[in-house]
Amino acid sequence: MSEPINFYDLNQNGLTEFVVAAGHQKFRAKQLMKWVYHQGITEFSAMTDLSLAMRAWLAESVCFDLPEVVHHAVSKDGTAKWVVRLASGNCVETVLIPEKSEGRVRNTLCVSSQVGCMLDCTFCSTGKQGFNGNLSTAEIIGQVLIANQMLAERNEAVTNIVFMGMGEPLLNYEAVMAAADLMMDDFAFGLSKRRVTVSTAGLVPAIHEMMGRTDMSLAVSLHAPNDELRNGLVPLNRKYPIKELIRVCSDYIESLGERRSMTIEYTLMDGVNDKLSHAHELAELLANVRCKINLIPFNPFPGSGFKRPSMNRVRAFQTVLMQRGFATMLRTTRGDDIDAACGQLVGQVQDRTQRQARYREHLKAGRTAAQTRRIAAKELA
Ligand code: SF4
């Protein structure tokens, strides 16, 4: 007998194909999804509108394996973090950021899509962990279920999801697309397409591929207004330079219709990319792009070599962008007492790339962050 299939690995199309291939009617897939995602029932014997024969087949062919929670912490500001262990033995992190404003609750979940990350952006602590593989759709969906379990205790649920945890989601394209399908499917989590966002460092071919495949929202981690600066911060930029990236993002946003816009993520690092001239250059670059800009003051981690700018510098940068007509949000740091702030997620990665060891060696040898970056750039080239 073949291995059971994990229910959470299948989007609606996948589940429909699966039940039809076993000789059952198409609409059974929707019935099943309602039992599992709406009622939380995973006991097939309780699914009374399915035939006994189908229930018996399901019991043999389907499992509901989820990642195991190995650590859970709640910050004094309400931000929650889970460390979950995957089937591979690696651990990744998931962060929930609850916000209340004008009586409305917003629970944003930041999910991981890869174990570590191979892109090695110089300011990112996840990047320093090396890379050890992709998460399955079930392992991504599992993160949503775990957060919903906690939120159910106060009659709430996840309202927004961002693929901004560990990893570059578009390097795990198929699993991420299927997970996003489930997040936006009325028979599963039913979130609006505006509330599910994939955040990428700029994988141009994959953004192109998203057109017509999905209508979820898009965020780009830009962090610099020109190629020279971005090449040093986001090594992927050497392959897909800024103009090419902005063009494909604009095409994607256009494909979603007139009322949609994208998010530009810009981490501000003291003396690196936070000068007023950078703000003006950014405004020029984005002059014809439908976007809002999120400014994120850098969250330092040991050996990063970067510093967080003063609030005066941050505000001055924001003011330039606002004066140039951009909706510009300042992302306040949340959950830094539990290491859950942006760029602090590290999990436990069995590093196949040996990047952690190389990084530690460079630091031990007393090399500066800039030297470490130059060496890393050569290794990547
Ligand atoms: S910033 Fe994102 S893409 Fe870059 S190394 Fe970190 S996780 Fe990877």
Residues whose N, C-alpha, C, O or C-beta is under 5 A from the ligand:
A	BS01	SF4	C117 L119 D120 C121 C124 T126 G127 G165 M166 G167 E168 A201
